[in-house]
Amino acid sequence: MSPRKRTATVSFRADADFLRLLDEARRRFGVSRGEWVRGAIHTILYSTERERRDQQLADLQRVLDELAEGQRELRTHHARGLFAVLTIAGQMPAEEARQLIRENLKH
């Protein structure tokens, strides 16, 4: 048998209008005021946490996409620079330089 979790009592004051709304809502589910309020707060807290995690994941995905785009641009610049060095300084024929770059940079 698993050990019971320690719990604490949480209470608050409510005016007549609030209690009327609370009682209407809880009756639909056939639960006590405490059960309904606990369920509502639980839903709010955990959905907020889930939304925060979802936002963090979306932010990370954006960063990864930006990094991937930067990597593609860097490879393109690298290939162009290498092509210039091979054809101008190394006096390699353009088609041979292209082939060498394609084979070695997988571009």
TIGUKOL-891869 format. One record per residue (C-alpha): x, y, z negated. Coordinates in pm, whole numbers, plus 50000, padded with zeros to 5 digits. Layout:
N
+-------+-------+-------+
|  east | north |    up |
+-------+-------+-------+
|     X |     Y |     Z |
...
+-------+-------+-------+
This chain:
107
+-------+-------+-------+
|  east | north |    up |
+-------+-------+-------+
| 50000 | 50000 | 50000 |
| 50140 | 50343 | 50094 |
| 50179 | 50606 | 49821 |
| 49911 | 50873 | 49809 |
| 50001 | 51221 | 49923 |
| 49991 | 51492 | 49664 |
| 49725 | 51750 | 49736 |
| 49633 | 52089 | 49599 |
| 49305 | 52273 | 49576 |
| 49256 | 52577 | 49797 |
| 48964 | 52805 | 49729 |
| 48828 | 53137 | 49852 |
| 48529 | 53360 | 49804 |
| 48260 | 53398 | 50069 |
| 47961 | 53625 | 50106 |
| 47607 | 53500 | 50176 |
| 47631 | 53552 | 50554 |
| 47954 | 53355 | 50575 |
| 47808 | 53070 | 50367 |
| 47498 | 53061 | 50588 |
| 47713 | 53027 | 50901 |
| 47935 | 52769 | 50730 |
| 47636 | 52563 | 50619 |
| 47482 | 52571 | 50968 |
| 47808 | 52453 | 51121 |
| 47882 | 52179 | 50866 |
| 47529 | 52035 | 50874 |
| 47568 | 51959 | 51244 |
| 47854 | 51730 | 51151 |
| 47705 | 51597 | 50829 |
| 48005 | 51697 | 50617 |
| 48062 | 51904 | 50306 |
| 48174 | 52265 | 50312 |
| 48523 | 52161 | 50204 |
| 48553 | 51893 | 50471 |
| 48434 | 52131 | 50743 |
| 48668 | 52414 | 50639 |
| 48962 | 52172 | 50604 |
| 48890 | 52032 | 50951 |
| 48859 | 52379 | 51104 |
| 49183 | 52500 | 50950 |
| 49361 | 52179 | 51046 |
| 49248 | 52221 | 51407 |
| 49361 | 52584 | 51419 |
| 49700 | 52518 | 51262 |
| 49785 | 52216 | 51472 |
| 49658 | 52361 | 51799 |
| 49864 | 52674 | 51731 |
| 50171 | 52456 | 51671 |
| 50101 | 52260 | 51989 |
| 50059 | 52583 | 52187 |
| 50390 | 52710 | 52047 |
| 50566 | 52388 | 52152 |
| 50402 | 52402 | 52495 |
| 50522 | 52761 | 52537 |
| 50875 | 52663 | 52433 |
| 50874 | 52381 | 52687 |
| 50750 | 52616 | 52958 |
| 51024 | 52865 | 52868 |
| 51287 | 52592 | 52882 |
| 51157 | 52476 | 53220 |
| 51188 | 52833 | 53354 |
| 51547 | 52850 | 53229 |
| 51628 | 52514 | 53389 |
| 51473 | 52627 | 53718 |
| 51678 | 52948 | 53709 |
| 51996 | 52750 | 53636 |
| 51924 | 52510 | 53922 |
| 51869 | 52803 | 54159 |
| 52193 | 52962 | 54038 |
| 52375 | 52636 | 54095 |
| 52238 | 52613 | 54451 |
| 52348 | 52970 | 54522 |
| 52692 | 52904 | 54375 |
| 52737 | 52594 | 54592 |
| 52634 | 52792 | 54900 |
| 52883 | 53071 | 54820 |
| 53152 | 52815 | 54745 |
| 53093 | 52638 | 55078 |
| 53099 | 52968 | 55270 |
| 53421 | 53076 | 55099 |
| 53583 | 52743 | 55165 |
| 53472 | 52759 | 55529 |
| 53635 | 53102 | 55563 |
| 53960 | 52981 | 55406 |
| 53975 | 52670 | 55623 |
| 53894 | 52845 | 55949 |
| 54079 | 53172 | 55902 |
| 54379 | 53097 | 55679 |
| 54404 | 52728 | 55763 |
| 54313 | 52781 | 56127 |
| 54093 | 52472 | 56125 |
| 53832 | 52443 | 56399 |
| 53486 | 52549 | 56275 |
| 53317 | 52215 | 56340 |
| 53594 | 52026 | 56161 |
| 53567 | 52264 | 55863 |
| 53187 | 52218 | 55851 |
| 53225 | 51841 | 55856 |
| 53487 | 51848 | 55579 |
| 53265 | 52069 | 55362 |
| 52956 | 51854 | 55421 |
| 53142 | 51535 | 55332 |
| 53314 | 51671 | 55024 |
| 53056 | 51911 | 54880 |
| 52748 | 51710 | 54975 |
| 52600 | 52042 | 55089 |
+-------+-------+-------+
